[in-house]
Amino acid sequence: MNELRELVGLVKDLPNAALWVIAAIFLYKVTIVGSVYGVARLAIGKLHDWAVTRKAREVEYKEIRPMLDGICIHDETDRLIAQLHRIRGKGVGIETKYIHRQSVDWLRAAIDEKTEREATKAVAAR
């Protein structure tokens, strides 16, 4: 504001020119401040987009129902999902409502064991 007062004092003898000088200074300052604000806003926006996109890339979403419908007889899909609910937290050692890697490993070991027993029974039956 002091700059504006000094400027008015300098050009008070030229009233018409003073108005144009004041308008030019005002336009200059608005342009500079607006540009700085615009650049800061753009930088913050790009930083936010980068942070959000990175997290979105790390999380992969898959629709499980169409995959299950593709490998199951449609009446059996609900029974399969009920069995998947049973393995939540197996082999993890904590109380959890999610299927962890250890739960999948537990299921794999259980299926392998069952397959091996059935193979042994088939060989013994021959």
Contacts in CASP RR format, 6 or more apart in sequence:
PFRMAT RR
TARGET T0000
AUTHOR 0000-0000-0000
METHOD contacts of the structure
MODEL  1
MNELRELVGLVKDLPNAALWVIAAIFLYKVTIVGSVYGVARLAIGKLHDW
AVTRKAREVEYKEIRPMLDGICIHDETDRLIAQLHRIRGKGVGIETKYIH
RQSVDWLRAAIDEKTEREATKAVAAR
3 25 0 8 1.000
4 22 0 8 1.000
4 25 0 8 1.000
7 18 0 8 1.000
7 21 0 8 1.000
7 22 0 8 1.000
7 25 0 8 1.000
8 18 0 8 1.000
8 22 0 8 1.000
11 17 0 8 1.000
11 18 0 8 1.000
11 21 0 8 1.000
12 18 0 8 1.000
65 77 0 8 1.000
68 77 0 8 1.000
68 80 0 8 1.000
68 81 0 8 1.000
69 77 0 8 1.000
72 80 0 8 1.000
84 99 0 8 1.000
87 99 0 8 1.000
87 103 0 8 1.000
87 104 0 8 1.000
87 106 0 8 1.000
87 107 0 8 1.000
88 96 0 8 1.000
88 97 0 8 1.000
88 98 0 8 1.000
88 99 0 8 1.000
88 103 0 8 1.000
89 95 0 8 1.000
89 96 0 8 1.000
89 97 0 8 1.000
89 98 0 8 1.000
89 99 0 8 1.000
89 100 0 8 1.000
89 102 0 8 1.000
89 103 0 8 1.000
90 102 0 8 1.000
90 103 0 8 1.000
90 106 0 8 1.000
90 107 0 8 1.000
91 100 0 8 1.000
91 102 0 8 1.000
91 103 0 8 1.000
91 105 0 8 1.000
91 106 0 8 1.000
92 100 0 8 1.000
92 102 0 8 1.000
92 103 0 8 1.000
93 102 0 8 1.000
END
